[in-house]
């Protein structure tokens, strides 16, 4: 049995079952498919050996011999955590979608196809397959935003498509340049990497810039982030969970892969990456502070948090890449928790304006607790998922530059300011008459909330298993750059 291929096709099978089943069974079938998929992802984790470097559970079938393309799937210490994150958040997004009433089949089929495409991106071990799955994520996201979003959903979906396709052009150019420059003339990641490391620094820089723009749109890196706030605000909340929790990580994941493939280019452009990271950190934090729309606030906070990831990558040492990977996972569950909290409140109050809320501690203590956990995790409070990530990046910055630690500290203070203000406005203060009585969470919603709360606290208190899963690959990353700086 091929475990990775099984994991890839399970959501597609779930979508096919939903297509032929009765409409009233759509949500339970989608939940069942996501649960089986998550169980399969955990099974794959059990087969993985954390002490080995390079692709494991490799499944390779030659596709086009004349072009060096193959249908190759594999996982390593960088991709497997992303696979687990995608499986978990897909389940949470489906659990949180119980109130969808119109075109239910199309909605859940699109979510499951999106899950399969995300798996394909993280498990692809051939760049041609990676690019195909990268593009395939665009289709279900377009239908989900355009068909189920808010009032400006058409503009949001068009913005998203244009930005993403523009970035994909640069990604394709970088990929073709890399294929042409590689002596191996193969899209298989390991072979292309071996062929490109012998190139001169100038050639590597040209190729890397194409990938940087392509991945920078999705990550997003300033100034390529213009699509993000509108897409988050107009997308259905369950889609925002996947968009911020997983789709943004596709960009940073790709950037890590390319950094390992073109190390001399990354060293040459290290200053540029640091400058972009600092701008992301400060720009995203300040804009988040200015927002009153809660979804827009979380969208801009994601720009700031992805700046932490970029700074960790730019440090080019083991501590930095460890912090970057931890932040990718931590921000995934934290952003999902924040979007889910706001979604549950919006469905009951029909407002996202921060000024319309107050005194949730008295009105709805269960909501108050979850909101506090989600926003405190975004700050990186000790005991939550983001703490160890920001600590590693801070240490890496001190090791490499020193002064960058001050910028990161400033950005953390800005994050703490808007997160504490948000918790204060939502949970304390005078009661707002328009809120009325908030209906309690449905059982399915409680499960979704519980999964994210457990993930946030577990990763904060017991990060050891995740670190052990990634350690061999992260050590290899650090060793790769140790002699180049």
Secondary structure, DSSP 8 states (H G I E B T S, - for coil): --HHHHHHHHHHHHHHHHHHS-GGGHHHHHHHHHHHHHHHHHHHHHH--TT--S-EEEEEEEEETTTTEEEEEEE-TTHHHHHHHHHHHHHHHHHTTTT--SSHHHHHHHHHHHHHHHHHHHHB-BHHHHHHHHHHHHHHHHHHHHHHS-TTHHHHHHHHHHHHHHHHHHHHHHHHHHHHH-TT---BHHHHHHHHTTS-HHHHHHHHHHHHHHHHHHHT-TTS-HHHHHHHHHS-HHHHHHIIIIIHHHHHHHHHHHHHH-HHHHHHTHHHHHHHHHHHHHHHHHHHHH--BHHHHHHHHHHHHHHHHHHHHHT-SHHHHHHHHHHHHHHHHHHHHHHHHHHHHHHHHS--BGGG---HHHH-HHHHHHHHHHHHHHHT-TTSHHHHHHHHHHHHHHHHTSTHHHHHHHHHHHHHHHHHHHHHHHHSSS--GGG-------HHHHHHHHHHHHHHHHHHH--HHHHHHHHHHHHHHHHHHHTT-
